[in-house]
Amino acid sequence: MTITAAFVLYAVIWFMTFFIVLPLRLTTQGETGEVVPGTHRSAPADAQIGRKAKVTTLWATGLWILIGGFILSGVVTVRDIDWFEVMDPPRSVID
């Protein structure tokens, strides 16, 4: 795995984890009873984005280490999941 691939893998894992963490412990404006004019009742009263970013970073780093280690171990390669034999086309009769 190249350095660029490692960064891209971390970014994908981080954002996927962030979208999972965002709705956790969400308190809406409707629940608090303080709806700001021009917003929906379902808008967050206090989003706590900084705290959620820290939690996301912790979880994403752990997942990245596990997934990166699995990729680098070579247990499963691209050729193992090449179901349609695109990587190794059949040889012709002339060969």
Backbone as XML, in Angstrom:
<?xml version="1.0"?>
<chain id="A" units="angstrom">
  <residue number="1" name="MET">
    <atom name="N" x="0.861" y="-1.172" z="0.000"/>
    <atom name="CA" x="0.000" y="0.000" z="0.000"/>
    <atom name="C" x="0.905" y="1.232" z="0.000"/>
  </residue>
  <residue number="2" name="THR">
    <atom name="N" x="0.610" y="2.146" z="-0.890"/>
    <atom name="CA" x="1.398" y="3.373" z="-0.965"/>
    <atom name="C" x="0.952" y="4.353" z="0.122"/>
  </residue>
  <residue number="3" name="ILE">
    <atom name="N" x="1.728" y="5.391" z="0.325"/>
    <atom name="CA" x="1.387" y="6.406" z="1.324"/>
    <atom name="C" x="0.092" y="7.110" z="0.938"/>
  </residue>
  <residue number="4" name="THR">
    <atom name="N" x="-0.068" y="7.391" z="-0.336"/>
    <atom name="CA" x="-1.293" y="8.044" z="-0.795"/>
    <atom name="C" x="-2.508" y="7.151" z="-0.557"/>
  </residue>
  <residue number="5" name="ALA">
    <atom name="N" x="-2.374" y="5.879" z="-0.825"/>
    <atom name="CA" x="-3.477" y="4.944" z="-0.593"/>
    <atom name="C" x="-3.814" y="4.867" z="0.894"/>
  </residue>
  <residue number="6" name="ALA">
    <atom name="N" x="-2.803" y="4.933" z="1.750"/>
    <atom name="CA" x="-3.039" y="4.905" z="3.195"/>
    <atom name="C" x="-3.804" y="6.151" z="3.640"/>
  </residue>
  <residue number="7" name="PHE">
    <atom name="N" x="-3.439" y="7.316" z="3.108"/>
    <atom name="CA" x="-4.158" y="8.553" z="3.442"/>
    <atom name="C" x="-5.600" y="8.517" z="2.942"/>
  </residue>
  <residue number="8" name="VAL">
    <atom name="N" x="-5.795" y="8.027" z="1.742"/>
    <atom name="CA" x="-7.149" y="7.935" z="1.180"/>
    <atom name="C" x="-7.990" y="6.952" z="1.991"/>
  </residue>
  <residue number="9" name="LEU">
    <atom name="N" x="-7.406" y="5.818" z="2.358"/>
    <atom name="CA" x="-8.115" y="4.848" z="3.181"/>
    <atom name="C" x="-8.511" y="5.459" z="4.519"/>
  </residue>
  <residue number="10" name="TYR">
    <atom name="N" x="-7.598" y="6.201" z="5.148"/>
    <atom name="CA" x="-7.905" y="6.840" z="6.431"/>
    <atom name="C" x="-9.024" y="7.875" z="6.269"/>
  </residue>
  <residue number="11" name="ALA">
    <atom name="N" x="-8.971" y="8.666" z="5.195"/>
    <atom name="CA" x="-10.004" y="9.689" z="4.975"/>
    <atom name="C" x="-11.374" y="9.050" z="4.766"/>
  </residue>
  <residue number="12" name="VAL">
    <atom name="N" x="-11.432" y="7.974" z="4.000"/>
    <atom name="CA" x="-12.712" y="7.298" z="3.763"/>
    <atom name="C" x="-13.258" y="6.721" z="5.069"/>
  </residue>
  <residue number="13" name="ILE">
    <atom name="N" x="-12.393" y="6.064" z="5.836"/>
    <atom name="CA" x="-12.831" y="5.493" z="7.114"/>
    <atom name="C" x="-13.251" y="6.599" z="8.067"/>
  </residue>
  <residue number="14" name="TRP">
    <atom name="N" x="-12.509" y="7.716" z="8.108"/>
    <atom name="CA" x="-12.830" y="8.811" z="9.028"/>
    <atom name="C" x="-14.211" y="9.388" z="8.717"/>
  </residue>
  <residue number="15" name="PHE">
    <atom name="N" x="-14.478" y="9.682" z="7.457"/>
    <atom name="CA" x="-15.767" y="10.286" z="7.107"/>
    <atom name="C" x="-16.923" y="9.309" z="7.294"/>
  </residue>
  <residue number="16" name="MET">
    <atom name="N" x="-16.712" y="8.032" z="6.985"/>
    <atom name="CA" x="-17.779" y="7.056" z="7.222"/>
    <atom name="C" x="-18.083" y="6.945" z="8.711"/>
  </residue>
  <residue number="17" name="THR">
    <atom name="N" x="-17.053" y="6.938" z="9.533"/>
    <atom name="CA" x="-17.239" y="6.895" z="10.983"/>
    <atom name="C" x="-17.895" y="8.175" z="11.481"/>
  </residue>
  <residue number="18" name="PHE">
    <atom name="N" x="-17.514" y="9.316" z="10.926"/>
    <atom name="CA" x="-18.077" y="10.599" z="11.339"/>
    <atom name="C" x="-19.586" y="10.649" z="11.074"/>
  </residue>
  <residue number="19" name="PHE">
    <atom name="N" x="-20.008" y="10.127" z="9.918"/>
    <atom name="CA" x="-21.436" y="10.123" z="9.604"/>
    <atom name="C" x="-22.212" y="9.162" z="10.497"/>
  </residue>
  <residue number="20" name="ILE">
    <atom name="N" x="-21.545" y="8.166" z="11.033"/>
    <atom name="CA" x="-22.199" y="7.275" z="11.993"/>
    <atom name="C" x="-22.288" y="7.937" z="13.364"/>
  </residue>
  <residue number="21" name="VAL">
    <atom name="N" x="-21.250" y="8.671" z="13.756"/>
    <atom name="CA" x="-21.187" y="9.291" z="15.086"/>
    <atom name="C" x="-22.073" y="10.538" z="15.173"/>
  </residue>
  <residue number="22" name="LEU">
    <atom name="N" x="-22.283" y="11.247" z="14.072"/>
    <atom name="CA" x="-23.036" y="12.507" z="14.111"/>
    <atom name="C" x="-24.400" y="12.418" z="14.809"/>
  </residue>
  <residue number="23" name="PRO">
    <atom name="N" x="-25.245" y="11.460" z="14.519"/>
    <atom name="CA" x="-26.563" y="11.463" z="15.162"/>
    <atom name="C" x="-26.588" y="10.914" z="16.594"/>
  </residue>
  <residue number="24" name="LEU">
    <atom name="N" x="-25.468" y="10.408" z="17.100"/>
    <atom name="CA" x="-25.455" y="9.853" z="18.449"/>
    <atom name="C" x="-25.585" y="10.970" z="19.487"/>
  </residue>
  <residue number="25" name="ARG">
    <atom name="N" x="-26.396" y="10.749" z="20.506"/>
    <atom name="CA" x="-26.640" y="11.710" z="21.598"/>
    <atom name="C" x="-27.047" y="13.088" z="21.083"/>
  </residue>
  <residue number="26" name="LEU">
    <atom name="N" x="-27.857" y="13.100" z="20.063"/>
    <atom name="CA" x="-28.313" y="14.351" z="19.465"/>
    <atom name="C" x="-29.530" y="14.868" z="20.218"/>
  </residue>
  <residue number="27" name="THR">
    <atom name="N" x="-29.481" y="16.112" z="20.644"/>
    <atom name="CA" x="-30.615" y="16.773" z="21.280"/>
    <atom name="C" x="-31.132" y="17.823" z="20.310"/>
  </residue>
  <residue number="28" name="THR">
    <atom name="N" x="-32.383" y="17.697" z="19.898"/>
    <atom name="CA" x="-32.935" y="18.624" z="18.915"/>
    <atom name="C" x="-33.500" y="19.869" z="19.597"/>
  </residue>
  <residue number="29" name="GLN">
    <atom name="N" x="-33.719" y="20.892" z="18.794"/>
    <atom name="CA" x="-34.310" y="22.120" z="19.315"/>
    <atom name="C" x="-35.737" y="21.879" z="19.784"/>
  </residue>
  <residue number="30" name="GLY">
    <atom name="N" x="-36.431" y="20.957" z="19.139"/>
    <atom name="CA" x="-37.791" y="20.627" z="19.546"/>
    <atom name="C" x="-37.833" y="19.974" z="20.915"/>
  </residue>
  <residue number="31" name="GLU">
    <atom name="N" x="-36.821" y="19.170" z="21.225"/>
    <atom name="CA" x="-36.770" y="18.516" z="22.531"/>
    <atom name="C" x="-36.467" y="19.506" z="23.649"/>
  </residue>
  <residue number="32" name="THR">
    <atom name="N" x="-35.633" y="20.510" z="23.361"/>
    <atom name="CA" x="-35.296" y="21.498" z="24.381"/>
    <atom name="C" x="-36.359" y="22.579" z="24.495"/>
  </residue>
  <residue number="33" name="GLY">
    <atom name="N" x="-37.184" y="22.733" z="23.463"/>
    <atom name="CA" x="-38.238" y="23.742" z="23.494"/>
    <atom name="C" x="-37.765" y="25.122" z="23.085"/>
  </residue>
  <residue number="34" name="GLU">
    <atom name="N" x="-36.552" y="25.240" z="22.605"/>
    <atom name="CA" x="-35.993" y="26.531" z="22.178"/>
    <atom name="C" x="-35.717" y="26.491" z="20.684"/>
  </residue>
  <residue number="35" name="VAL">
    <atom name="N" x="-36.738" y="26.655" z="19.873"/>
    <atom name="CA" x="-36.598" y="26.611" z="18.419"/>
    <atom name="C" x="-36.232" y="27.990" z="17.911"/>
  </residue>
  <residue number="36" name="VAL">
    <atom name="N" x="-35.086" y="28.079" z="17.237"/>
    <atom name="CA" x="-34.639" y="29.339" z="16.653"/>
    <atom name="C" x="-35.486" y="29.614" z="15.418"/>
  </residue>
  <residue number="37" name="PRO">
    <atom name="N" x="-36.031" y="30.828" z="15.275"/>
    <atom name="CA" x="-36.848" y="31.137" z="14.105"/>
    <atom name="C" x="-36.070" y="30.902" z="12.800"/>
  </residue>
  <residue number="38" name="GLY">
    <atom name="N" x="-36.734" y="30.249" z="11.863"/>
    <atom name="CA" x="-36.122" y="29.957" z="10.570"/>
    <atom name="C" x="-35.455" y="28.590" z="10.508"/>
  </residue>
  <residue number="39" name="THR">
    <atom name="N" x="-35.472" y="27.837" z="11.613"/>
    <atom name="CA" x="-34.886" y="26.503" z="11.608"/>
    <atom name="C" x="-35.960" y="25.466" z="11.909"/>
  </residue>
  <residue number="40" name="HIS">
    <atom name="N" x="-35.662" y="24.225" z="11.603"/>
    <atom name="CA" x="-36.594" y="23.134" z="11.877"/>
    <atom name="C" x="-36.499" y="22.734" z="13.340"/>
  </residue>
  <residue number="41" name="ARG">
    <atom name="N" x="-37.569" y="22.114" z="13.825"/>
    <atom name="CA" x="-37.564" y="21.619" z="15.201"/>
    <atom name="C" x="-36.566" y="20.475" z="15.366"/>
  </residue>
  <residue number="42" name="SER">
    <atom name="N" x="-36.237" y="19.797" z="14.266"/>
    <atom name="CA" x="-35.308" y="18.671" z="14.332"/>
    <atom name="C" x="-33.843" y="19.096" z="14.223"/>
  </residue>
  <residue number="43" name="ALA">
    <atom name="N" x="-33.575" y="20.396" z="14.107"/>
    <atom name="CA" x="-32.197" y="20.884" z="14.054"/>
    <atom name="C" x="-31.541" y="20.687" z="15.423"/>
  </residue>
  <residue number="44" name="PRO">
    <atom name="N" x="-30.251" y="20.378" z="15.451"/>
    <atom name="CA" x="-29.593" y="20.131" z="16.732"/>
    <atom name="C" x="-29.520" y="21.402" z="17.581"/>
  </residue>
  <residue number="45" name="ALA">
    <atom name="N" x="-29.764" y="21.234" z="18.888"/>
    <atom name="CA" x="-29.645" y="22.363" z="19.808"/>
    <atom name="C" x="-28.169" y="22.620" z="20.102"/>
  </residue>
  <residue number="46" name="ASP">
    <atom name="N" x="-27.409" y="21.566" z="20.330"/>
    <atom name="CA" x="-25.965" y="21.670" z="20.548"/>
    <atom name="C" x="-25.326" y="20.482" z="19.848"/>
  </residue>
  <residue number="47" name="ALA">
    <atom name="N" x="-24.707" y="20.721" z="18.707"/>
    <atom name="CA" x="-24.204" y="19.631" z="17.872"/>
    <atom name="C" x="-22.958" y="18.953" z="18.451"/>
  </residue>
  <residue number="48" name="GLN">
    <atom name="N" x="-22.165" y="19.645" z="19.240"/>
    <atom name="CA" x="-20.926" y="19.126" z="19.828"/>
    <atom name="C" x="-20.016" y="18.522" z="18.760"/>
  </residue>
  <residue number="49" name="ILE">
    <atom name="N" x="-19.767" y="19.276" z="17.708"/>
    <atom name="CA" x="-18.987" y="18.790" z="16.577"/>
    <atom name="C" x="-17.552" y="18.467" z="16.987"/>
  </residue>
  <residue number="50" name="GLY">
    <atom name="N" x="-16.943" y="19.290" z="17.827"/>
    <atom name="CA" x="-15.564" y="19.041" z="18.251"/>
    <atom name="C" x="-15.425" y="17.730" z="18.999"/>
  </residue>
  <residue number="51" name="ARG">
    <atom name="N" x="-16.351" y="17.468" z="19.924"/>
    <atom name="CA" x="-16.324" y="16.214" z="20.688"/>
    <atom name="C" x="-16.536" y="15.024" z="19.767"/>
  </residue>
  <residue number="52" name="LYS">
    <atom name="N" x="-17.448" y="15.160" z="18.826"/>
    <atom name="CA" x="-17.731" y="14.069" z="17.897"/>
    <atom name="C" x="-16.561" y="13.834" z="16.940"/>
  </residue>
  <residue number="53" name="ALA">
    <atom name="N" x="-15.846" y="14.895" z="16.583"/>
    <atom name="CA" x="-14.663" y="14.738" z="15.728"/>
    <atom name="C" x="-13.563" y="13.989" z="16.471"/>
  </residue>
  <residue number="54" name="LYS">
    <atom name="N" x="-13.404" y="14.263" z="17.773"/>
    <atom name="CA" x="-12.399" y="13.541" z="18.566"/>
    <atom name="C" x="-12.758" y="12.057" z="18.690"/>
  </residue>
  <residue number="55" name="VAL">
    <atom name="N" x="-14.013" y="11.765" z="18.956"/>
    <atom name="CA" x="-14.458" y="10.369" z="19.051"/>
    <atom name="C" x="-14.266" y="9.676" z="17.708"/>
  </residue>
  <residue number="56" name="THR">
    <atom name="N" x="-14.600" y="10.369" z="16.636"/>
    <atom name="CA" x="-14.436" y="9.815" z="15.288"/>
    <atom name="C" x="-12.973" y="9.506" z="15.005"/>
  </residue>
  <residue number="57" name="THR">
    <atom name="N" x="-12.085" y="10.412" z="15.377"/>
    <atom name="CA" x="-10.660" y="10.211" z="15.127"/>
    <atom name="C" x="-10.140" y="8.992" z="15.877"/>
  </residue>
  <residue number="58" name="LEU">
    <atom name="N" x="-10.569" y="8.820" z="17.118"/>
    <atom name="CA" x="-10.140" y="7.646" z="17.888"/>
    <atom name="C" x="-10.610" y="6.346" z="17.237"/>
  </residue>
  <residue number="59" name="TRP">
    <atom name="N" x="-11.884" y="6.273" z="16.900"/>
    <atom name="CA" x="-12.429" y="5.063" z="16.287"/>
    <atom name="C" x="-11.843" y="4.826" z="14.891"/>
  </residue>
  <residue number="60" name="ALA">
    <atom name="N" x="-11.721" y="5.900" z="14.098"/>
    <atom name="CA" x="-11.210" y="5.754" z="12.731"/>
    <atom name="C" x="-9.759" y="5.298" z="12.731"/>
  </residue>
  <residue number="61" name="THR">
    <atom name="N" x="-8.971" y="5.767" z="13.684"/>
    <atom name="CA" x="-7.567" y="5.344" z="13.746"/>
    <atom name="C" x="-7.475" y="3.854" z="14.061"/>
  </residue>
  <residue number="62" name="GLY">
    <atom name="N" x="-8.271" y="3.389" z="15.007"/>
    <atom name="CA" x="-8.281" y="1.962" z="15.317"/>
    <atom name="C" x="-8.727" y="1.104" z="14.149"/>
  </residue>
  <residue number="63" name="LEU">
    <atom name="N" x="-9.799" y="1.536" z="13.488"/>
    <atom name="CA" x="-10.283" y="0.795" z="12.314"/>
    <atom name="C" x="-9.261" y="0.815" z="11.190"/>
  </residue>
  <residue number="64" name="TRP">
    <atom name="N" x="-8.597" y="1.956" z="11.011"/>
    <atom name="CA" x="-7.590" y="2.089" z="9.960"/>
    <atom name="C" x="-6.418" y="1.136" z="10.203"/>
  </residue>
  <residue number="65" name="ILE">
    <atom name="N" x="-6.006" y="1.008" z="11.453"/>
    <atom name="CA" x="-4.916" y="0.084" z="11.782"/>
    <atom name="C" x="-5.330" y="-1.352" z="11.481"/>
  </residue>
  <residue number="66" name="LEU">
    <atom name="N" x="-6.547" y="-1.718" z="11.860"/>
    <atom name="CA" x="-7.023" y="-3.078" z="11.594"/>
    <atom name="C" x="-7.153" y="-3.361" z="10.101"/>
  </residue>
  <residue number="67" name="ILE">
    <atom name="N" x="-7.799" y="-2.457" z="9.374"/>
    <atom name="CA" x="-8.019" y="-2.670" z="7.938"/>
    <atom name="C" x="-6.704" y="-2.593" z="7.168"/>
  </residue>
  <residue number="68" name="GLY">
    <atom name="N" x="-5.857" y="-1.630" z="7.517"/>
    <atom name="CA" x="-4.554" y="-1.520" z="6.857"/>
    <atom name="C" x="-3.689" y="-2.740" z="7.107"/>
  </residue>
  <residue number="69" name="GLY">
    <atom name="N" x="-3.716" y="-3.247" z="8.334"/>
    <atom name="CA" x="-2.969" y="-4.464" z="8.639"/>
    <atom name="C" x="-3.480" y="-5.656" z="7.863"/>
  </residue>
  <residue number="70" name="PHE">
    <atom name="N" x="-4.794" y="-5.740" z="7.712"/>
    <atom name="CA" x="-5.394" y="-6.833" z="6.929"/>
    <atom name="C" x="-4.972" y="-6.742" z="5.470"/>
  </residue>
  <residue number="71" name="ILE">
    <atom name="N" x="-4.970" y="-5.522" z="4.931"/>
    <atom name="CA" x="-4.571" y="-5.347" z="3.530"/>
    <atom name="C" x="-3.096" y="-5.689" z="3.344"/>
  </residue>
  <residue number="72" name="LEU">
    <atom name="N" x="-2.247" y="-5.203" z="4.248"/>
    <atom name="CA" x="-0.809" y="-5.434" z="4.124"/>
    <atom name="C" x="-0.405" y="-6.876" z="4.421"/>
  </residue>
  <residue number="73" name="SER">
    <atom name="N" x="-1.224" y="-7.608" z="5.166"/>
    <atom name="CA" x="-0.884" y="-8.993" z="5.493"/>
    <atom name="C" x="-0.920" y="-9.889" z="4.263"/>
  </residue>
  <residue number="74" name="GLY">
    <atom name="N" x="-1.729" y="-9.551" z="3.280"/>
    <atom name="CA" x="-1.809" y="-10.345" z="2.063"/>
    <atom name="C" x="-2.686" y="-11.573" z="2.183"/>
  </residue>
  <residue number="75" name="VAL">
    <atom name="N" x="-3.503" y="-11.637" z="3.234"/>
    <atom name="CA" x="-4.406" y="-12.777" z="3.407"/>
    <atom name="C" x="-5.373" y="-12.858" z="2.232"/>
  </residue>
  <residue number="76" name="VAL">
    <atom name="N" x="-5.900" y="-11.723" z="1.824"/>
    <atom name="CA" x="-6.801" y="-11.649" z="0.680"/>
    <atom name="C" x="-6.193" y="-10.659" z="-0.306"/>
  </residue>
  <residue number="77" name="THR">
    <atom name="N" x="-6.065" y="-11.074" z="-1.547"/>
    <atom name="CA" x="-5.519" y="-10.198" z="-2.575"/>
    <atom name="C" x="-6.604" y="-9.886" z="-3.602"/>
  </residue>
  <residue number="78" name="VAL">
    <atom name="N" x="-6.284" y="-8.997" z="-4.519"/>
    <atom name="CA" x="-7.237" y="-8.637" z="-5.571"/>
    <atom name="C" x="-7.541" y="-9.853" z="-6.446"/>
  </residue>
  <residue number="79" name="ARG">
    <atom name="N" x="-6.557" y="-10.664" z="-6.680"/>
    <atom name="CA" x="-6.766" y="-11.862" z="-7.506"/>
    <atom name="C" x="-7.706" y="-12.859" z="-6.832"/>
  </residue>
  <residue number="80" name="ASP">
    <atom name="N" x="-7.783" y="-12.838" z="-5.509"/>
    <atom name="CA" x="-8.703" y="-13.729" z="-4.803"/>
    <atom name="C" x="-10.157" y="-13.354" z="-5.022"/>
  </residue>
  <residue number="81" name="ILE">
    <atom name="N" x="-10.423" y="-12.097" z="-5.265"/>
    <atom name="CA" x="-11.809" y="-11.655" z="-5.461"/>
    <atom name="C" x="-12.108" y="-11.343" z="-6.928"/>
  </residue>
  <residue number="82" name="ASP">
    <atom name="N" x="-11.246" y="-11.789" z="-7.828"/>
    <atom name="CA" x="-11.447" y="-11.599" z="-9.263"/>
    <atom name="C" x="-12.339" y="-12.716" z="-9.784"/>
  </residue>
  <residue number="83" name="TRP">
    <atom name="N" x="-13.641" y="-12.571" z="-9.565"/>
    <atom name="CA" x="-14.599" y="-13.615" z="-9.914"/>
    <atom name="C" x="-14.787" y="-13.785" z="-11.411"/>
  </residue>
  <residue number="84" name="PHE">
    <atom name="N" x="-14.584" y="-12.728" z="-12.170"/>
    <atom name="CA" x="-14.839" y="-12.776" z="-13.609"/>
    <atom name="C" x="-13.551" y="-12.939" z="-14.416"/>
  </residue>
  <residue number="85" name="GLU">
    <atom name="N" x="-12.450" y="-13.238" z="-13.758"/>
    <atom name="CA" x="-11.153" y="-13.475" z="-14.378"/>
    <atom name="C" x="-10.739" y="-12.337" z="-15.308"/>
  </residue>
  <residue number="86" name="VAL">
    <atom name="N" x="-10.902" y="-11.127" z="-14.847"/>
    <atom name="CA" x="-10.500" y="-9.949" z="-15.614"/>
    <atom name="C" x="-8.990" y="-9.770" z="-15.521"/>
  </residue>
  <residue number="87" name="MET">
    <atom name="N" x="-8.397" y="-10.117" z="-14.392"/>
    <atom name="CA" x="-6.960" y="-9.921" z="-14.192"/>
    <atom name="C" x="-6.145" y="-10.934" z="-15.010"/>
  </residue>
  <residue number="88" name="ASP">
    <atom name="N" x="-6.621" y="-12.166" z="-15.136"/>
    <atom name="CA" x="-5.946" y="-13.207" z="-15.896"/>
    <atom name="C" x="-6.862" y="-13.729" z="-16.993"/>
  </residue>
  <residue number="89" name="PRO">
    <atom name="N" x="-6.904" y="-13.047" z="-18.147"/>
    <atom name="CA" x="-7.775" y="-13.552" z="-19.216"/>
    <atom name="C" x="-7.269" y="-14.892" z="-19.727"/>
  </residue>
  <residue number="90" name="PRO">
    <atom name="N" x="-8.177" y="-15.715" z="-20.194"/>
    <atom name="CA" x="-7.750" y="-17.047" z="-20.696"/>
    <atom name="C" x="-6.815" y="-16.903" z="-21.894"/>
  </residue>
  <residue number="91" name="ARG">
    <atom name="N" x="-5.859" y="-17.816" z="-21.958"/>
    <atom name="CA" x="-4.904" y="-17.783" z="-23.067"/>
    <atom name="C" x="-5.559" y="-18.317" z="-24.335"/>
  </residue>
  <residue number="92" name="SER">
    <atom name="N" x="-5.102" y="-17.827" z="-25.459"/>
    <atom name="CA" x="-5.675" y="-18.301" z="-26.721"/>
    <atom name="C" x="-5.069" y="-19.656" z="-27.086"/>
  </residue>
  <residue number="93" name="VAL">
    <atom name="N" x="-5.637" y="-20.264" z="-28.053"/>
    <atom name="CA" x="-5.194" y="-21.597" z="-28.492"/>
    <atom name="C" x="-3.805" y="-21.502" z="-29.121"/>
  </residue>
  <residue number="94" name="ILE">
    <atom name="N" x="-3.455" y="-20.383" z="-29.698"/>
    <atom name="CA" x="-2.171" y="-20.215" z="-30.384"/>
    <atom name="C" x="-1.014" y="-20.229" z="-29.400"/>
  </residue>
  <residue number="95" name="ASP">
    <atom name="N" x="-1.208" y="-19.713" z="-28.158"/>
    <atom name="CA" x="-0.126" y="-19.679" z="-27.172"/>
    <atom name="C" x="0.239" y="-21.040" z="-26.830"/>
  </residue>
</chain>
